[in-house]
C-alpha cells in the first residue's frame, strides 16, 4: 500500500477516535445550548405557563374571554393528549398507528357512561325509569348489568385507562411479535378501527348507537366554575403527560425507541427485543389517547362513533405531521393549530376549507418539511451562529404569525379591524382581513427562507470549490 494512502487512513482513524473521545468527554453543561437559545426557551415556557394558568382564567372570570372559548380550549387540549401519544409511537418509534381514535373513544365512552347515570349527574327522568333515555326508546327498562359498575367514578376512571391499555398491549403483543410493521401495521390498525366503529354503532350494544351518549349534566358546559375546573384539569394532565414523555424520550429508553425506528435489525444482534419496546410505546400512546377521551367527553357533553372513524385517526396523524414529528411540543402545537384553523375557517369559509387544508399541508411539505418544529430549530441555529436580524426574522415571524392567529382565535382577542370582510362569495364564504394578512406573512417568509437557503447553497459551493482549488494547488 502506498505511503500516502497509509498516512491518510491513519489520519482519518486518529481524527475519528479523537472526535469520539471529545464527544464522550463532554459534560452536561457543555452540551447545553447557547445562552441566548436557553434564555429564549425559558422565556417561552414561562410565558406559556403564565398565559394558560393565570391569564386565561383571569380574563374568563372578568368576562373578557367568553366561557365557551375556554371550554373550546379545554376540548382542544384534551385532543393534544392524543397527538402527544401519536408522536411518541410514530415520531420516536416509527410506527404509524391509524386506530388512536378508537382508544380515544374507549376512554370517552367509559367516562360518558358514568356521566349518563344519576350518580354522575345525568339527565335521567322517572318516566324513563331513571335510566338513559335511549335505552327506554329501545325497549330496555332496566339498567344492563355491565352499566351498573360505571355508577362509580373510580370504576369509570379505572376502566377508561385500563381497558384501552390492556387492549393495546394484547393486540400489540401478537402483532409486533409476528413482526408486522410498516404499511401492513397501518392497514391492520385501520381495519380494527373500522370494525370497532361498526360494532359500537349497533343499537344492540346499548351504547347509544350512531347517536352516541349524551344528556350529561348541563352545568358542565354552562357554569363558569365547571368550565374553568375542567379546563385547568385538562391543562394539568397535559403538562404532566408532556413532562413524563419528555423524561422518557431523553432517557436510555428513549434512545432505544429511536433505535427501533432507525436500526431495528441491529437491536436484535445487541440482545434487545424490539417488539417489547413497540408494545410499550403502543400501549402508552393508547393510554394517553384514552385519558384525552375521558377529559373530552365532559367538556363536549357527547361522545359518538363518529369520533372513532378512520378519518379521525388520519386527521390526528396530520396534526403531528404539521407540528413536526419526533418533537413532543410540535405535536401539541400542531393539534391546536389545525383545530383552531378548522373551527375558524369552517365558520367563515366552509366551502374553501378542503382546498385550504390541502394547500396548507402542501406548503408544509414544500417550505417547512420538518413542520413548525423545523422553523423553531432554524431560529435557534441562527441565534447560535449569531446571524443578523433579517435571517432571524425569516424564521421568527412565521412562528409569531401562527401563534398570534391561534391566540386570537382561541381567546376571541382578534382586533376588530382584522375581522373586516374584504371578499364575500356565495360558494366559499366570507374572507376576512386576518386570513389575508396571515397568508401574506407566511408567503413572504416562505420566499425569504427559500432565498436564504439558495444563498447558503451557493456559499457552500464556493467554499467547496475554494477548498478543491487549494488542494489541487498543493498538488
N, C-alpha and C positions, 0 to 999 in steps of 0.2 A: 504494500500500500504506500503511495507517495507520502512524503513527509508533510506536505501542505494539507492533505486530507486528514492525516492523523492529528495535526495541530488544530484544525477546525473542529474535528469531532471532540477532542479533549476540551477545547474551549467551550463548546456548547454544553458538554456534560458538567463541567465545573460551574458554568453560569446557571444551569438549571438547578444544580444542587445548592448553590448559594442562594438562589431565589427561593427555593423551598425552605431552606434554613431561615431566611429572613422572614418569610411569612409565618413560620412556626414560632418565631421568637416574639411576634407582635403581641402586645398586651391588649386588654380590653379598651384601655384609654387610647391606645394608638390606632385601634380600629374604628373609633368613633368618628362620625363625620365632622366636617369643618365647623368652626364655631358659629358662623353665620347660618349654616344649614340647621344646626342643632337649635339655635335660638328661634329660627322660623318654625321648626316643628313644635317646640314647646309653646310658642305663642299661639300657633294654630290650634293645638289640642286644648289649651286653656280657654281660648275664646269659644270653641265649640261646646265645651262643658258648661261654661257660664251661660252661653246662649240657650242651650236646651234645658238646663236645670234651673236657671234663675230668670232669664229674660222672658222666655215663653210663658211660664206660669204667672209671672208678674203682669205681663201685658194681657194675659187672659183674664185675670182677676180684675184688672182695671177696665176691661171692656174694649181694649184696643184691638186685640186679636179675637175674632169670633170663636165661640165654643166649638162650632163644627169644624173649624180649621185645626184646632188642637186634636179633636177626635180623628180627623183625617191623617194628621201627622202620626198619631199613635198607631193607626192602621198600617201606614207605610213602614213604620219602624218594626212592626211585627213581621212584615214581609221581608225586611232587611235581614232578619234572622235566617230565613230560608236561603237568601243569597249568600250569607256567610257560610252555611253548610255546603252549598254548591261549590263555592270557591275552594273549600277545604278538600273536597273529593275530586273536583275537576282541575282546579288550578294547581294544587300541590301534589295530588296523587295521580292525575292524568286519567281519571275515569269519568266519562260523560254519562251521567245518570239522567234519564228522562222520566223518572217517576217520583220526583221530590214533591210534586203537588199531591200525590197520594198520601205520603206521610204527613204533609201539612193538613190535609183534610181529616186524617185519623185523629190527630190531636184536637182539631177543631170540633169534630163530632163528639169526642169524649167530653169536652167542656160544654158543648151545646146541649148534650143530653142532661147534664146537671142543671143548666140554666133553664131548661124547658119544664122542669119539675117544680112543684110547690116549694121544696126545700131550697131551690136556687132562685126563687122569686119569679118563676114562670107565670105567664098569663093563662092560668087554668080557671075553669068555671064549674060550678056544681052541676049545671045542666049537661056538661060533658064528662061527668063522673070524676072531675078533678084530675084528668089526665090530659096530655097534649091533644089538641083539637083534631089533628089529622088522624089520630087513632080512632076517635069516635066516628069520623066520617068513613073510615074503612071497616066499620062494624066490629071494632075492638073496644070492649067496655071495661076491661081491667088492665092494669099495667103489666106488660110482659115481664117474665122473671129476670131477663137479662138487663132490664131497665132499672130494677129496684136498687141494686148497689150504687147506681150513679146518683142517688139521692144524697150521698155523702160527698162533700167537696174533696176530701182527702183521697177517696177512691177514684173519683173522676180525674184528679190531677195525676195520680199514680198510673192509672190506665192510659191517660193521654201520653205519658212518656214511655212507659214500659211496652205497651202494645206495638207501637211503631218500631221501637228499638229491637224487640225480640223478632219481629217480622223481618226487619232489615238484616239482623245477624244471621238468622236461619237461611234466608234467601241468599244472602251474600256468601255464606259458607259454601253452599253447594255450587253456586255459580262460579265463584273465584277458585274453589278447589278444582273445578273442571277446567280451569284456565281459559274461561270465556272472557274475552276482553275486546277493546276497540269498538268498532261499529256494531259487532254482534251483541255486545253487552247493552249498548244503547237500544237496539231493536228489542231485546228481551224485556228491558225495563219499560219500554213503550207499550209492549203487549200486556204487561202486568197492569200498568196504569189503565189501559183501555178496558181490560177485563174487570178490574175493580169498579170502574165507572159504571159499566153495565150492571154489575151486581147491586151496587148501592142505589141505583136509580129505580130499582124494582120496589113496588109498594109492599110486596110480601116481606121485605126485610124490616119493615116497621121503623124506618129511619127518615120518613118524610117523603120518600120517592124523589121525583125530579124537583120538587119544590124545596126539599131540604128541611132543616129545623129552624124555626123562628118562634115568635111570640115570647121573646125574652122579657125581662124586666125593663120597662121603658126608661126609668131613670138612668140606666147605663149610658144612654146616648143623649139624654135631655137635661140632666142635672150637672152643673159645673163641677161639683165635688167628685162625682163618679168619673167624669171625663178626665179631669186632671190626675186622679188617682191611677186610673188605668194607663194614662199616658206616661206618668213617671215610673210605674211598674214596668212597662214595656221598655222604656229607655234604660232603666237599670239592668234589666235582664240582658239587653243587647250589649251594654258596656261590659258586663261580666262575661258574657259569651265571647266577646271580642278579645278581652284580656286572656281568657283561657286558651283560645285558639292561637293567639299571638305567642304565648308562652310555649305552647306545644310545637308550633312551627319553627320556633327559634331554638329548640332543644335537639337532642340526638334523635328523638322520634321524628321530628320534622325533617331532618336530613335523610332519614330512611324513607320517608314518604316521597321526598324528591327523587331519591334513587329508584324507588318503584316506578316513578313516572319516566325517568330518563334512562336508567340502566337496570331494568328488572332482571335480565338474564345474569348479570354479574352478581346480584344478590344471592341467587341460588348457589353459586360457587363459593360465596363468602359464608355460607351456612345459615342464611336467613330463609324465612318462609314468607315470600311477598304476599301470598293470599291472606295471611293472618292480618297484615297491616291494611290490606284493602278492606277486609271485613270490618276492622276497627274504624277506618275512615268513613265507610259507607254507613255504619251504624250511628256514629256520632253525627253525621250530616242528617240522617233521618230523625234523630232526637231533636236537633236544632230546628228542623222543619216542623216537627210536631209541637214544640214549645211555641213557635211562631203562630201555628194554627190555634193553640189554646188561648193566646193573647188576642188573636184576630177576631174570634167568634164574639166575645162580649162587646167589642168596640164597633162591630158592624151589625150585630144582633141578627145574623143569619149565616148559615153555612149550608151549602148545597152541593150536589155532584158537579155542578158547573165549575167549581173551584178545583176539581180533580181531573179535568180533561187534560189530554196530552198537550194541547195548545198552551195551557197554563204552565206546564213544566218547561216547554220550549221558551216561553216568554221569560221565565225565571233565569234560564241559561243566558238569554240575551242581556239581562241586567248585568250579569257578571262579565260578559264579553265587553260591554260598553264601558264599564268601570275599570276593567283591567284584571284579567285572571292571574292568579298567583300572588295577589296582594289583597289582604283582608279588607282594608278600608276602601279599596276600589270597588269591591262587591257591594258594600253598604251604600257608597255614594252613587253607584250606577243604578241600584234599585230605586233610590229616592228620585234620581233624575228622570228615569224613564216613567215612573208612576206619576210624577207631577206633570211631566210633559203630556202624558196621556190624558190626565184629568183636565188640563188646561186646554189642550188643542181639540179634544173631542167636544168640548162645550162651545168653543169658538169656531173651529174648523173641522166639523165632523166628517165632511166628505174628503178632506185633504189629508187626514191623519195617516191612512195606509201609505200614501206617497211620501209624506214627511218622515214616517218611521223608516221606510226603506232608504230614503236619502240620507238620513242620519247615520245609519249603520254603514252605508257605503262611504260616507265621509270619514267615519272612524277607521275603516279598513284602508282607505287611501292616504289619509293625512295623520291619523292617530292610531297606528296599528297596535299599540300597547294600551289603548284606552285612555281614560283620564289619568290613570297611574303613570303612563308614559310621559304625559305632559308635565306632571309634577316632578318626575325624575329628571327630565331635561332641565327644568328650572333649577333643581338642586345642583346639577352638574355645571350649569352656568355660574351659579353662585360660588361653587368650589373653585372653578377656573378663573374667577374674577372677571367675568365677561361684563360688557357695558350694559347700560340701561335698555338699549334697543333690543339686544338679544334676550335680556331678561323679560322685557315686556312682551316679546313674541310668544313666550310660554306662560307668563303670569296673567296676561289679560284674558285669555280664554277661560282659565280657571275662575277668575273673578266674575266674568260674564255669566258662566254657567251657575256658579254658586249664588250670584245675585238673583238670577232667574228663579232658582229653587227656593231661595229665602223669600223673595217677594210673593211667589205663588203660594208658598206654604203658610205664610203668616198674614196674607192679604195686605201686604205693605207695598205693593206696586204703586208708584205715583200715578195720579190721575192723568197726567199728560202722556204717560206711557200706554194708557188704555184707550187712547183716541183711535177711532176706526179710520184707517186710511184706504181700505178697499173692502167692498162687500159683494159677494156673489151668491146667487140663489142656490147653486150647486155645492160650492165649497163652504161658504160661511163668511164670518167677519174676520178680516185681517187687521189686527191691532198693531199699533206702532211698536210695541215691545217685541213682537216677533221679527219685525223688520230690522230693528236695532240689533237684536241678538244674532240674526243671520248675517248682517253686515260685519259685525265684530268678529264672528267666527271665520267668515270668509277671508277677511283681511289678515287675521292671524295665521290661517292656513297658508295663504300665499306667502306671507313673510317667512314662515317656517320652511316652506319649500325652497325659497330663495336662499335662506341661510344654509340649508342643507346642501344646496348646489354649490355655493361658495366654499363650504367646508370640503366638499369633494374635490373641487379644483385646487384648493390649497394642499390637500393630501397628495394629489397627483404631482404638483410642483415639487413638493418635498421629496417624494419618491424619485422623481426624475433627477433632482439635485444629488441625492444620495447615490443613485446609479452612476451619474456622471463622475462623482468624486471617486467611487470605487474603480471605474474604468480608467480614470486619470492615474491612479496609483499603480494600475497595471498588474 
